[in-house]
Amino acid sequence: MNRPGQDTTETGAAASLSEALAHLQEAYELGADRLPDEELERLRRTLERAGRRRALSADHTVVGIFGPTGSGKSSLVNALSGTGAARVAVRRPTTSEPLALVWGSSGSDELLDWLEVRQRVALPEGAPLVAGGPAQEQHLLEAVSSGGARADAAPDGRAGLGGREAHPGAEGRDGGVTQDVRAADTGLEDALDDGTAAGPGPASGERVARRGFFRRRRRGPMPAVGQEPTRQVHPAMPDTAGLILLDLPDFDSTAVAHRETVERLAGQVDVLLWVVDPQKYADAALHHGFLRGLATHEAVTLVALNQADRLDPQDLEAVLSSLAGILADEGLPGVDVVPVSARTGQGVGELAGAVRAFAESRAAAMRRVAADAERAAGDLLPFAAGHTAAPSAAARAALADELGRAAGVPVVVDAVRSAYRRDVHATTGWPVTRWLAGLRPDPLRRLNLRRQDVVPELRRSSLAVRDPAQQAQVGQALRVFGDAAAGGLGDPWRTSVRDAALDTSPELTDALDTAVTGTDLETGRSRWWGVIGVLQWIAFAALVTGLLWLGLLAGLAFLQLPAFEVPRVEGFPLPTLLILGGLAVGVLLGVVASLLARWRAGRRAARVRRKLLAACSRVADDVVLRPVLVEVERCNAFGAAVRAASQRGR
């Protein structure tokens, strides 16, 4: 349920922001150990800041006031707050530590602790954002007529407020001091860097700022003595809206600590108010060092051109036009540029109205986090694939073929073919010569692929899978497959997909050998072998019978014994026919068996090759494809998360 007064649009924006941050968190987890360390660290800080800021006070809007040396930041802070809380002096820079002016102090301590701001000034309830009552005007008149403005400081060095000693209040958790201020009881700051506080001399018309023995002179128009200054009367801050103005050190300070503080708070405050002057509004330290990286933060960025009273209307228009053009080039075409003068009050009311609008909407913190999320998503977009990657079927088939060659599939297929023909000859060959086939080595046994005493899962072949040349072939196949699976992805994902494939090389060696040894090589005998074998033995028996018969007849004739009558077939002696027939049939059967063996060996080798390649393909899927798919899916999920965060963050 929405809170009273809460806009449904803001509620929807908050939900969209939560989704964007959730997508960024997912992208961070998916990109871990993949993206460059600096990108991951930047994203981690963004998520951490977003989570911390959303957990703190949503009723307070933190406006950071940034500017270079001499731009008059502190003077503008005093003009906006109607206090002398921000210390201003001739010696620059005067702001060495952030100072917080707080409207609505309830609930602000934890927020200021997170911002690491120790100096705090709590304004009373109902204090206006810009003071402008008779008391301030009278004080201004007295300061002008006396030719200078007083600067009162507390004993501890903190700026006094309205010429009265600051009253210490409750300390924050980090030891920060809270000062109690009454908005109507204000004084002018010390002699300003931008020439805002010194009154004119009696005759010269020059402004003189005095502190001790040091004197600084600046020229410029000043209100005549007795002339009534412009009245700036603005409503008080609503009770429900809190505001914190931060006066920050100069971002171009030579002190490293000042620069680090400004850079840190530039990433934490809700609204960024950049104060520039006519002399340094195009400073590269501002535009290149800060604004160029804040193109997504247009909705929470303000620019104040201070010391506008020093320019003629024509020159002011030219400076404003030039500054707007520079901001547009930096990606900030819609940022409001408000010409102001902390000395005369020119434009301060308009600037205060813009700041008050941020505070009253109580949406600046959410918009700042949304801008950070959009910038983070934009930084990650170059690492997100523009398309969904997936390894193609052709790449998978090519990998299986390459792994098959590396695993020795052609060698095994040749061995199966040779072993089949050897076995056929040993079974169906002519019995007189078939024993010679047994003397030939078994090709499958030489590869250790015909052992029956070890289960296939534990058997190891003597193939050269672990040979350096074969290992190089495996590595090349994995590299080619990794590149094909990356499918046009850019780094770091192309590298991670390729590495996912290459990392499987040690496991792949054993898996391929197991796949080969576990494949059925069809070493069994065919039934036709037995038929031809029996016929060979019959033919051999006929040959032997004919030889024995003729031998018997020759022996009887040698011994001069009466011979018995030899049967004849068509006039040919039967023993001779048995010899010739047995020999002819045996040779014929051998030729037929050889031809059949060659044909059947080719078919068996083709079947075994398909089985081996299928086994290698399963190995490729189980060992190589699975981790590669995990990496590809991780890349796709990262890209989807980044694109979703980019759309949700808008």
C-alpha positions as CSV (number, residue, x, y, z in Angstrom):
1,M,0.0,0.0,0.0
2,N,1.3,3.4,-0.9
3,R,2.1,5.9,1.9
4,P,-0.2,9.0,2.0
5,G,1.0,11.5,-0.6
6,Q,3.2,8.9,-2.3
7,D,2.9,9.1,-6.1
8,T,2.0,5.9,-7.8
9,T,4.5,6.8,-10.5
10,E,7.3,6.9,-7.9
11,T,6.1,3.6,-6.5
12,G,6.4,2.1,-10.0
13,A,9.8,3.7,-10.5
14,A,11.0,2.2,-7.2
15,A,9.8,-1.2,-8.3
16,S,11.6,-0.8,-11.6
17,L,14.7,0.4,-9.8
18,S,14.6,-2.7,-7.6
19,E,14.4,-4.9,-10.6
20,A,17.3,-3.0,-12.3
21,L,19.5,-3.5,-9.2
22,A,18.5,-7.2,-9.0
23,H,19.6,-7.6,-12.6
24,L,22.9,-5.8,-11.9
25,Q,23.5,-8.0,-8.9
26,E,22.9,-11.0,-11.2
27,A,25.3,-9.6,-13.7
28,Y,27.9,-9.1,-11.0
29,E,27.6,-12.7,-9.9
30,L,27.7,-14.0,-13.5
31,G,30.6,-11.7,-14.4
32,A,32.8,-12.7,-11.4
33,D,36.1,-14.1,-12.5
34,R,35.2,-13.1,-16.1
35,L,35.1,-9.3,-16.3
36,P,38.1,-7.1,-15.7
37,D,38.7,-6.6,-12.0
38,E,38.2,-2.8,-12.2
39,E,34.8,-3.2,-13.8
40,L,33.7,-5.7,-11.2
41,E,35.0,-3.5,-8.4
42,R,33.1,-0.5,-9.9
43,L,29.9,-2.5,-10.1
44,R,30.4,-3.8,-6.6
45,R,30.7,-0.3,-5.2
46,T,27.6,0.8,-7.1
47,L,25.5,-2.0,-5.7
48,E,26.9,-1.5,-2.3
49,R,26.2,2.3,-2.4
50,A,22.7,1.7,-3.8
51,G,21.8,-0.9,-1.1
52,R,23.2,1.3,1.7
53,R,21.5,4.5,0.5
54,R,18.1,2.8,0.1
55,A,18.4,1.4,3.6
56,L,18.9,4.9,5.1
57,S,16.5,7.9,5.5
58,A,14.3,8.3,2.5
59,D,12.9,11.6,3.9
60,H,16.3,13.4,3.5
61,T,17.7,14.7,0.3
62,V,21.5,15.2,0.3
63,V,22.6,18.0,-2.0
64,G,26.4,18.1,-2.5
65,I,27.8,21.5,-3.5
66,F,30.9,21.0,-5.6
67,G,33.2,23.6,-7.1
68,P,36.7,24.6,-7.9
69,T,38.8,27.0,-5.8
70,G,37.5,30.5,-5.8
71,S,34.0,29.7,-7.2
72,G,32.3,30.8,-4.0
73,K,30.8,27.5,-2.9
74,S,30.8,28.4,0.8
75,S,29.4,31.8,0.1
76,L,26.5,30.2,-1.8
77,V,25.9,27.7,1.0
78,N,25.6,30.6,3.4
79,A,23.3,32.5,1.0
80,L,21.1,29.4,0.6
81,S,21.0,28.6,4.3
82,G,20.9,32.2,5.6
83,T,23.7,31.4,8.0
84,G,27.4,32.0,8.4
85,A,28.0,28.3,9.0
86,A,30.3,27.8,6.0
87,R,33.7,29.4,6.7
88,V,34.8,31.9,4.0
89,A,38.1,33.8,4.1
90,V,40.7,35.5,1.9
91,R,43.1,32.6,2.3
92,R,41.9,29.8,0.0
93,P,40.8,27.1,0.1
94,T,38.9,27.4,3.4
95,T,36.9,24.2,3.2
96,S,39.1,21.4,4.2
97,E,36.4,19.1,5.6
98,P,32.8,18.6,4.5
99,L,30.2,20.6,6.4
100,A,26.5,19.5,6.6
101,L,23.6,21.9,7.1
102,V,20.6,19.8,8.1
103,W,17.0,20.7,7.8
104,G,15.0,18.1,9.8
105,S,17.7,16.4,11.9
106,S,15.6,13.5,12.9
107,G,16.9,10.4,11.1
108,S,19.8,12.2,9.5
109,D,22.6,10.9,11.8
110,E,23.0,7.4,10.2
111,L,22.9,9.0,6.7
112,L,25.6,11.5,7.7
113,D,27.6,8.7,9.3
114,W,27.5,6.8,6.1
115,L,28.6,10.0,4.2
116,E,31.4,10.3,6.8
117,V,30.6,13.9,7.5
118,R,31.6,15.0,11.0
119,Q,30.8,18.7,10.9
120,R,27.1,19.2,11.2
121,V,24.8,22.2,11.6
122,A,21.2,21.4,12.6
123,L,18.8,24.1,11.6
124,P,15.7,24.6,13.8
125,E,12.4,23.3,12.8
126,G,10.7,25.6,10.3
127,A,13.9,27.3,9.2
128,P,13.6,28.6,5.6
129,L,15.9,27.3,2.9
130,V,16.9,30.9,2.1
131,A,16.7,33.4,4.9
132,G,15.5,36.8,4.0
133,G,13.9,38.5,7.0
134,P,14.4,42.1,8.3
135,A,17.1,40.9,10.7
136,Q,19.4,39.7,7.8
137,E,18.7,42.8,5.8
138,Q,19.6,45.1,8.8
139,H,22.8,43.1,9.4
140,L,23.7,43.4,5.7
141,L,23.1,47.2,5.8
142,E,25.3,47.5,8.9
143,A,28.0,45.5,7.3
144,V,28.0,47.5,4.1
145,S,28.0,50.9,6.0
146,S,31.0,49.8,8.1
147,G,33.0,48.9,5.0
148,G,33.4,45.3,5.8
149,A,31.9,42.2,7.3
150,R,32.7,40.6,10.6
151,A,33.9,37.0,10.8
152,D,33.3,35.3,14.1
153,A,34.8,31.9,14.8
154,A,34.2,29.5,17.5
155,P,37.2,28.7,19.8
156,D,37.8,25.4,18.1
157,G,38.1,26.9,14.7
158,R,34.6,26.2,13.4
159,A,32.8,29.1,11.9
160,G,30.6,31.0,14.3
161,L,27.0,31.6,13.2
162,G,25.7,35.2,13.2
163,G,28.6,36.4,15.3
164,R,27.6,34.1,18.2
165,E,29.5,31.2,19.5
166,A,28.4,27.9,18.2
167,H,26.6,25.7,20.7
168,P,27.7,22.1,20.7
169,G,25.0,19.6,20.4
170,A,24.7,15.9,20.4
171,E,27.5,14.0,18.8
172,G,27.0,11.5,15.9
173,R,28.3,8.0,16.0
174,D,31.5,9.1,14.2
175,G,32.2,11.9,16.7
176,G,30.7,14.6,14.4
177,V,29.5,17.7,16.2
178,T,26.0,19.1,15.6
179,Q,25.6,22.8,16.0
180,D,22.2,24.4,16.8
181,V,21.5,27.4,14.5
182,R,18.7,29.9,14.4
183,A,18.0,30.9,10.8
184,A,17.0,34.5,11.7
185,D,20.1,35.1,13.8
186,T,22.6,35.0,10.9
187,G,25.7,37.0,10.0
188,L,27.7,37.6,6.9
189,E,30.8,35.5,6.2
190,D,34.4,36.6,6.2
191,A,35.8,38.5,3.2
192,L,34.7,36.3,0.3
193,D,36.9,34.7,-2.3
194,D,34.4,35.9,-4.9
195,G,34.2,39.4,-3.5
196,T,30.8,39.0,-1.9
197,A,31.2,40.4,1.6
198,A,33.3,43.5,1.6
199,G,31.6,46.8,1.5
200,P,32.9,49.8,-0.5
201,G,35.4,52.2,0.8
202,P,34.3,55.7,1.4
203,A,35.8,57.2,-1.7
204,S,37.2,54.6,-4.0
205,G,34.2,52.4,-4.7
206,E,36.4,49.3,-4.2
207,R,35.6,46.4,-2.0
208,V,38.2,45.7,0.7
209,A,38.3,42.4,2.7
210,R,40.4,42.5,5.9
211,R,41.7,39.6,8.0
212,G,44.5,40.4,10.3
213,F,47.3,42.3,8.5
214,F,46.3,40.9,5.1
215,R,44.3,42.9,2.7
216,R,42.6,41.8,-0.6
217,R,41.1,44.3,-3.1
218,R,38.5,43.4,-5.8
219,R,36.6,45.7,-8.1
220,G,33.0,45.5,-8.8
221,P,29.7,47.2,-8.3
222,M,28.3,47.3,-4.8
223,P,25.0,48.6,-3.5
224,A,25.1,52.2,-2.4
225,V,25.1,52.8,1.3
226,G,21.6,52.8,2.5
227,Q,20.2,51.2,-0.5
228,E,17.8,48.4,0.4
229,P,19.1,45.0,-0.7
230,T,16.9,42.5,-2.6
231,R,14.5,40.8,-0.2
232,Q,14.7,37.0,-0.5
233,V,11.7,35.5,1.4
234,H,11.1,31.8,0.9
235,P,8.9,29.4,2.6
236,A,10.2,27.0,5.3
237,M,10.9,23.4,4.5
238,P,7.9,21.1,5.0
239,D,8.1,19.2,8.2
240,T,8.0,15.9,6.3
241,A,10.9,16.7,4.0
242,G,14.5,16.7,5.2
243,L,17.4,18.4,3.4
244,I,21.1,18.2,3.9
245,L,23.4,20.7,2.2
246,L,27.0,19.6,2.0
247,D,29.7,22.2,1.6
248,L,32.6,20.3,0.2
249,P,36.4,20.9,-0.4
250,D,37.5,22.2,-3.8
251,F,37.7,19.4,-6.3
252,D,40.8,21.0,-7.8
253,S,42.6,21.3,-4.5
254,T,46.3,20.3,-4.4
255,A,45.5,18.3,-1.2
256,V,45.1,14.6,-2.2
257,A,42.7,14.1,0.8
258,H,40.4,16.9,-0.5
259,R,40.2,15.3,-4.0
260,E,39.5,11.9,-2.6
261,T,36.7,13.3,-0.3
262,V,35.1,15.0,-3.3
263,E,35.3,11.9,-5.5
264,R,33.8,9.8,-2.8
265,L,30.9,12.1,-2.0
266,A,30.3,12.7,-5.7
267,G,29.3,9.0,-5.8
268,Q,27.1,9.2,-2.6
269,V,25.1,12.4,-2.6
270,D,21.5,12.5,-4.0
271,V,21.8,15.8,-5.9
272,L,25.0,17.2,-7.4
273,L,25.1,21.0,-7.4
274,W,28.2,22.2,-9.4
275,V,29.2,25.8,-8.7
276,V,31.4,27.5,-11.3
277,D,32.5,31.1,-11.9
278,P,32.8,33.0,-15.1
279,Q,36.6,32.5,-15.2
280,K,36.7,28.7,-14.7
281,Y,33.4,27.4,-15.9
282,A,35.1,25.4,-18.7
283,D,37.8,24.0,-16.5
284,A,38.9,20.5,-17.7
285,A,39.2,19.3,-14.1
286,L,35.4,19.7,-13.8
287,H,34.2,18.5,-17.2
288,H,36.7,15.7,-17.9
289,G,37.2,14.6,-14.3
290,F,33.5,14.6,-13.2
291,L,30.7,15.7,-15.6
292,R,31.8,13.5,-18.5
293,G,31.1,10.4,-16.5
294,L,27.7,11.6,-15.3
295,A,25.8,11.7,-18.5
296,T,23.1,9.4,-17.0
297,H,22.7,11.8,-13.9
298,E,21.0,14.7,-15.7
299,A,17.9,14.4,-13.5
300,V,19.9,15.0,-10.3
301,T,22.4,17.6,-11.5
302,L,22.3,21.3,-11.2
303,V,24.8,23.9,-12.3
304,A,25.1,27.4,-10.7
305,L,27.1,30.1,-12.4
306,N,28.2,32.1,-9.4
307,Q,29.4,35.7,-9.5
308,A,27.0,36.4,-12.3
309,D,26.8,40.0,-11.1
310,R,30.3,40.6,-12.4
311,L,29.1,40.2,-16.0
312,D,27.1,42.5,-18.2
313,P,23.9,41.1,-19.5
314,Q,25.3,40.4,-22.9
315,D,28.5,38.7,-21.5
316,L,26.3,36.7,-19.1
317,E,24.2,35.4,-21.9
318,A,27.3,34.4,-23.9
319,V,28.8,32.6,-20.9
320,L,25.5,30.8,-20.2
321,S,25.2,29.8,-23.8
322,S,28.8,28.5,-23.8
323,L,28.4,26.6,-20.6
324,A,25.1,25.0,-21.9
325,G,26.9,23.9,-25.0
326,I,29.8,22.3,-23.0
327,L,27.3,20.5,-20.9
328,A,25.4,19.2,-23.9
329,D,28.7,17.9,-25.3
330,E,29.2,16.1,-22.0
331,G,25.8,14.4,-22.4
332,L,23.9,16.7,-20.1
333,P,21.8,18.9,-22.4
334,G,18.9,19.2,-20.0
335,V,20.7,20.4,-16.9
336,D,19.5,23.7,-15.5
337,V,22.2,26.4,-15.4
338,V,21.2,29.1,-12.8
339,P,23.1,32.4,-12.8
340,V,23.5,33.4,-9.2
341,S,25.4,35.9,-7.0
342,A,25.9,35.0,-3.4
343,R,26.8,38.7,-2.8
344,T,23.7,40.4,-4.3
345,G,21.3,37.4,-3.9
346,Q,20.7,37.3,-7.7
347,G,19.3,33.9,-8.7
348,V,19.6,32.5,-5.2
349,G,15.9,32.2,-4.9
350,E,15.6,30.3,-8.2
351,L,18.4,28.0,-7.1
352,A,16.8,27.5,-3.7
353,G,13.5,26.7,-5.4
354,A,15.2,23.9,-7.5
355,V,16.8,22.5,-4.4
356,R,13.6,22.7,-2.4
357,A,11.8,20.9,-5.3
358,F,14.2,18.0,-4.9
359,A,13.7,17.9,-1.2
360,E,9.9,18.0,-1.3
361,S,9.6,15.3,-3.9
362,R,11.8,13.0,-1.8
363,A,12.6,11.2,-5.0
364,A,16.2,12.5,-5.6
365,A,17.8,9.6,-3.7
366,M,15.9,7.0,-5.9
367,R,16.7,8.9,-9.1
368,R,20.4,9.1,-8.1
369,V,20.5,5.3,-7.5
370,A,18.6,4.8,-10.8
371,A,21.2,7.0,-12.6
372,D,24.0,5.0,-11.0
373,A,22.3,1.8,-12.1
374,E,21.9,3.0,-15.6
375,R,25.5,4.1,-15.8
376,A,26.7,0.8,-14.4
377,A,24.5,-1.1,-17.0
378,G,26.0,1.2,-19.7
379,D,29.5,0.3,-18.6
380,L,28.7,-3.4,-18.8
381,L,27.0,-3.3,-22.2
382,P,30.3,-3.6,-24.2
383,F,30.8,-6.9,-22.4
384,A,27.3,-8.2,-23.1
385,A,26.8,-10.2,-26.3
386,G,24.4,-8.7,-28.8
387,H,23.0,-12.1,-29.7
388,T,22.5,-15.4,-28.1
389,A,25.4,-17.7,-28.6
390,A,25.2,-21.5,-29.0
391,P,27.5,-24.2,-30.5
392,S,26.1,-25.4,-33.8
393,A,25.5,-29.0,-34.8
394,A,28.2,-28.7,-37.4
395,A,30.7,-27.6,-34.8
396,R,29.8,-30.5,-32.5
397,A,30.1,-33.0,-35.4
398,A,33.5,-31.5,-36.4
399,L,34.7,-31.8,-32.8
400,A,33.6,-35.5,-32.6
401,D,35.5,-36.2,-35.9
402,E,38.6,-34.5,-34.6
403,L,38.5,-36.2,-31.3
404,G,37.9,-39.5,-33.1
405,R,41.1,-39.0,-35.1
406,A,43.0,-38.0,-32.0
407,A,41.7,-41.1,-30.2
408,G,42.9,-43.4,-33.0
409,V,39.6,-44.3,-34.6
410,P,41.2,-44.8,-38.1
411,V,43.8,-47.1,-36.6
412,V,41.2,-49.1,-34.8
413,V,39.0,-49.3,-37.9
414,D,41.9,-50.6,-39.9
415,A,42.7,-53.1,-37.2
416,V,39.1,-54.3,-37.2
417,R,39.2,-54.8,-41.0
418,S,42.5,-56.6,-40.9
419,A,41.5,-58.8,-37.9
420,Y,38.3,-59.8,-39.7
421,R,40.1,-60.9,-42.8
422,R,42.7,-62.7,-40.7
423,D,40.0,-64.5,-38.7
424,V,38.1,-65.5,-41.9
425,H,41.3,-66.9,-43.5
426,A,42.1,-68.8,-40.3
427,T,38.6,-70.3,-40.3
428,T,37.7,-70.8,-44.0
429,G,41.1,-71.0,-45.7
430,W,42.5,-74.2,-47.2
431,P,43.4,-76.5,-44.3
432,V,46.9,-77.0,-45.6
433,T,47.7,-73.3,-45.5
434,R,45.3,-71.8,-43.0
435,W,47.7,-72.4,-40.2
436,L,49.9,-69.8,-41.7
437,A,47.2,-67.2,-40.8
438,G,47.6,-68.1,-37.2
439,L,51.2,-67.0,-37.4
440,R,50.2,-63.5,-38.4
441,P,49.8,-61.1,-35.3
442,D,46.2,-60.1,-34.4
443,P,45.9,-56.3,-35.0
444,L,43.4,-55.9,-32.3
445,R,45.5,-57.8,-29.7
446,R,48.4,-55.6,-30.6
447,L,46.2,-52.6,-29.6
448,N,45.1,-54.4,-26.5
449,L,41.5,-54.3,-27.6
450,R,40.8,-58.1,-27.5
451,R,41.5,-58.9,-23.9
452,Q,38.7,-60.8,-22.3
453,D,40.2,-60.9,-18.8
454,V,39.5,-57.2,-18.0
455,V,36.2,-55.5,-18.2
456,P,36.1,-52.8,-20.9
457,E,35.7,-50.0,-18.4
458,L,39.0,-50.8,-16.8
459,R,40.8,-51.8,-19.9
460,R,43.4,-49.4,-21.4
461,S,44.5,-49.6,-25.0
462,S,47.9,-49.1,-26.4
463,L,46.8,-46.4,-28.7
464,A,48.9,-43.2,-28.8
465,V,46.2,-41.0,-27.2
466,R,48.7,-39.6,-24.7
467,D,51.3,-39.0,-27.4
468,P,52.4,-35.3,-27.6
469,A,51.4,-35.1,-31.2
470,Q,47.9,-36.5,-30.3
471,Q,47.6,-34.2,-27.4
472,A,48.4,-31.3,-29.7
473,Q,45.7,-32.5,-32.0
474,V,43.2,-32.7,-29.2
475,G,44.2,-29.1,-28.0
476,Q,43.7,-27.8,-31.5
477,A,40.3,-29.5,-31.8
478,L,39.2,-28.0,-28.5
479,R,40.4,-24.5,-29.5
480,V,38.6,-24.6,-32.8
481,F,35.4,-25.8,-31.1
482,G,35.7,-23.2,-28.4
483,D,36.0,-20.4,-31.0
484,A,33.0,-21.9,-32.9
485,A,30.9,-22.1,-29.8
486,A,31.7,-18.5,-28.9
487,G,30.0,-17.6,-32.1
488,G,31.3,-14.0,-32.5
489,L,31.3,-13.2,-28.8
490,G,33.8,-10.5,-27.7
491,D,36.2,-10.7,-24.8
492,P,36.1,-11.8,-22.0
493,W,33.5,-14.3,-23.0
494,R,35.3,-15.6,-26.1
495,T,38.3,-16.3,-23.9
496,S,36.2,-17.9,-21.2
497,V,34.3,-20.2,-23.6
498,R,37.6,-21.3,-25.3
499,D,39.2,-21.9,-21.9
500,A,36.2,-23.9,-20.8
501,A,36.8,-26.2,-23.8
502,L,40.6,-26.3,-23.3
503,D,40.4,-27.1,-19.6
504,T,38.8,-30.4,-20.4
505,S,41.9,-31.7,-22.2
506,P,43.3,-33.8,-19.2
507,E,40.0,-35.5,-18.5
508,L,39.4,-36.0,-22.2
509,T,42.4,-38.3,-22.8
510,D,41.2,-41.0,-20.4
511,A,37.5,-40.5,-21.5
512,L,38.4,-41.1,-25.2
513,D,40.5,-44.2,-24.4
514,T,37.7,-45.6,-22.3
515,A,35.2,-44.9,-25.1
516,V,37.4,-46.8,-27.6
517,T,38.0,-49.8,-25.4
518,G,34.3,-49.9,-24.3
519,T,33.0,-50.0,-27.9
520,D,31.8,-53.3,-29.3
521,L,34.3,-54.0,-32.1
522,E,32.3,-57.0,-33.4
523,T,35.1,-59.5,-33.1
524,G,32.8,-62.5,-33.1
525,R,32.6,-65.0,-35.9
526,S,29.9,-65.1,-38.6
527,R,27.9,-68.3,-39.4
528,W,29.0,-68.5,-43.0
529,W,32.5,-69.0,-41.7
530,G,31.5,-72.4,-40.4
531,V,29.8,-73.5,-43.6
532,I,32.8,-72.7,-45.8
533,G,35.1,-74.2,-43.2
534,V,33.1,-77.6,-43.3
535,L,33.2,-77.5,-47.1
536,Q,36.9,-76.9,-47.0
537,W,37.4,-79.9,-44.8
538,I,35.3,-82.0,-47.1
539,A,37.3,-80.9,-50.1
540,F,40.5,-81.5,-48.2
541,A,39.2,-85.0,-47.2
542,A,38.5,-85.8,-50.9
543,L,42.0,-84.7,-51.8
544,V,43.5,-86.8,-49.1
545,T,41.4,-89.8,-50.0
546,G,42.4,-89.6,-53.6
547,L,46.0,-89.2,-52.7
548,L,45.9,-92.2,-50.3
549,W,44.1,-94.3,-52.9
550,L,46.6,-93.5,-55.6
551,G,49.4,-94.1,-53.1
552,L,47.9,-97.5,-52.3
553,L,47.7,-98.5,-55.9
554,A,51.3,-97.3,-56.4
555,G,52.5,-99.4,-53.4
556,L,50.8,-102.5,-54.7
557,A,52.4,-102.1,-58.1
558,F,55.8,-101.5,-56.5
559,L,55.4,-104.7,-54.5
560,Q,54.2,-106.6,-57.6
561,L,51.0,-107.5,-55.9
562,P,47.7,-107.9,-57.8
563,A,45.9,-104.6,-57.9
564,F,42.2,-104.2,-57.5
565,E,40.0,-102.6,-60.1
566,V,39.8,-98.7,-59.8
567,P,36.4,-97.2,-60.4
568,R,36.1,-94.8,-63.2
569,V,33.9,-91.9,-63.9
570,E,33.5,-91.0,-67.5
571,G,36.8,-92.8,-68.1
572,F,38.7,-90.9,-65.3
573,P,40.0,-92.8,-62.3
574,L,38.1,-91.9,-59.2
575,P,41.2,-91.3,-57.1
576,T,42.4,-88.8,-59.6
577,L,39.0,-87.1,-59.7
578,L,39.0,-86.9,-55.9
579,I,42.4,-85.3,-55.9
580,L,41.7,-82.8,-58.6
581,G,38.2,-82.1,-57.2
582,G,39.3,-81.6,-53.7
583,L,42.1,-79.3,-54.8
584,A,39.8,-77.3,-57.1
585,V,37.1,-77.0,-54.5
586,G,39.5,-76.0,-51.8
587,V,41.1,-73.3,-53.9
588,L,37.7,-72.1,-55.1
589,L,36.3,-72.0,-51.5
590,G,39.4,-70.0,-50.4
591,V,38.9,-67.5,-53.2
592,V,35.2,-67.1,-52.4
593,A,35.9,-66.8,-48.7
594,S,38.6,-64.2,-49.3
595,L,36.2,-62.1,-51.5
596,L,33.4,-62.4,-48.9
597,A,35.9,-61.6,-46.1
598,R,37.0,-58.4,-47.9
599,W,33.4,-57.3,-48.5
600,R,32.2,-58.2,-45.0
601,A,35.3,-56.7,-43.4
602,G,34.6,-53.4,-45.1
603,R,31.0,-53.4,-43.8
604,R,32.1,-54.4,-40.3
605,A,34.8,-51.7,-40.3
606,A,32.1,-49.1,-41.3
607,R,29.8,-50.2,-38.5
608,V,32.6,-50.1,-36.0
609,R,33.7,-46.7,-37.2
610,R,30.2,-45.3,-36.7
611,K,30.1,-46.8,-33.2
612,L,33.5,-45.4,-32.3
613,L,32.6,-41.9,-33.6
614,A,29.3,-42.1,-31.7
615,A,31.3,-43.0,-28.6
616,C,33.7,-40.1,-29.2
617,S,30.7,-37.8,-29.8
618,R,29.2,-38.8,-26.4
619,V,32.5,-38.1,-24.8
620,A,32.6,-34.7,-26.5
621,D,29.1,-34.0,-25.2
622,D,29.7,-35.2,-21.7
623,V,33.2,-33.9,-21.2
624,V,33.6,-30.9,-23.5
625,L,30.2,-29.6,-24.5
626,R,28.7,-29.6,-21.1
627,P,31.1,-27.1,-19.5
628,V,31.2,-25.0,-22.7
629,L,27.3,-24.8,-22.7
630,V,27.5,-23.8,-19.1
631,E,29.8,-21.0,-20.0
632,V,27.8,-20.0,-23.0
633,E,24.6,-19.9,-21.0
634,R,26.4,-17.8,-18.4
635,C,27.4,-15.4,-21.1
636,N,23.8,-15.3,-22.4
637,A,22.4,-14.8,-19.0
638,F,24.9,-12.0,-18.3
639,G,23.9,-10.2,-21.5
640,A,20.2,-10.6,-20.7
641,A,20.7,-9.3,-17.2
642,V,22.7,-6.2,-18.4
643,R,20.2,-5.4,-21.1
644,A,17.3,-5.8,-18.6
645,A,19.1,-3.6,-16.1
646,S,19.7,-0.9,-18.7
647,Q,16.0,-0.9,-19.7
648,R,14.7,-1.0,-16.1
649,G,17.1,1.7,-15.0
650,R,15.6,4.3,-17.4
